[in-house]
Amino acid sequence: MSIQQNIQSIREHIPSHVQLVCVSKFHPNESIIEAYESGERIFGESKVQELCGKYETLPQDISWHFIGHLQSNKIKYIVPFVSLIHGVDSYKLLEEINKQAIKSEKIVNCLLQMHIAEEETKFGFSKEELNEVLKSGTLRELKNVRICGLMGMATFTSNKEQIRTEFRGLKTLFDELKTGYFASESSFCELSMGMSDDHQIAIEEGSTLVRVGSLIFGNRVY
Ligand SMILES: *Cc1c(COP(=O)(O)O)cnc(C)c1O
């Protein structure tokens, strides 16, 4: 199957309120162009250097999402052009994004990454950690950061009920925050969950942004 055919078959079951992030990490520009020519405009990358290289050489109307684990010292390279940073998982990172955003005279869109999987290795805030950040009140002082919602990754398992339960928990938290802490901020409206293997479950559980890589571009060669 070609990239174009893959996109077509994915598009068939994605409702119009859900955005497709084409995860192009480790794939060459030619593959991205093929997806671009099928009409895709949102691409996700997880390495700063790779993202910057692609940004410089590919069409300017691409909306670039950073979906990886971001290191503080690299934020400055992506802030000038990135559309959305999915994986923000510490207050320190938010502070640094804010600092770089001020320098670039920009408001940077971010999603808070929540730890919903059972694996220790996946990044993200615990509910307790997030509560502490929200309670401290200092988040609202970061004027150049816009919190657009939450992001999460389910456990890597074939147990679909477990995946569903984890996504459902994240959606519940999202709804609580949307009607609570973020009630006055209409920009808090995105829930990034679901990848190639579990995006259909994620959509059923309320995802608004699915991050799909291998189902579009094939397996990555690391
Ligand atoms: C790589 C990656 C994806 C895409 O994974 P696929 O299984 O290839 O769809 C989605 N989200 C994050 C955070 C990733 O790092």
PDBQT file of the ligand as one rigid body, heavy atoms in Angstrom, charges set to zero:
ROOT
HETATM    1  C1  LIG A 301       6.219   7.670  17.513  1.00  0.00    +0.000 C 
HETATM    2  C2  LIG A 301       5.073   8.227  18.239  1.00  0.00    +0.000 A 
HETATM    3  C3  LIG A 301       3.763   8.079  17.739  1.00  0.00    +0.000 A 
HETATM    4  C4  LIG A 301       3.405   7.300  16.493  1.00  0.00    +0.000 C 
HETATM    5  O1  LIG A 301       3.523   5.933  16.728  1.00  0.00    +0.000 OA
HETATM    6  P1  LIG A 301       2.926   4.859  15.678  1.00  0.00    +0.000 P 
HETATM    7  O2  LIG A 301       2.724   3.659  16.516  1.00  0.00    +0.000 OA
HETATM    8  O3  LIG A 301       3.958   4.681  14.631  1.00  0.00    +0.000 OA
HETATM    9  O4  LIG A 301       1.673   5.405  15.151  1.00  0.00    +0.000 OA
HETATM   10  C5  LIG A 301       2.732   8.692  18.436  1.00  0.00    +0.000 A 
HETATM   11  N1  LIG A 301       2.965   9.394  19.548  1.00  0.00    +0.000 NA
HETATM   12  C6  LIG A 301       4.194   9.546  20.067  1.00  0.00    +0.000 A 
HETATM   13  C7  LIG A 301       4.370  10.344  21.298  1.00  0.00    +0.000 C 
HETATM   14  C8  LIG A 301       5.285   8.976  19.424  1.00  0.00    +0.000 A 
HETATM   15  O5  LIG A 301       6.506   9.124  19.949  1.00  0.00    +0.000 OA
ENDROOT
TORSDOF 0
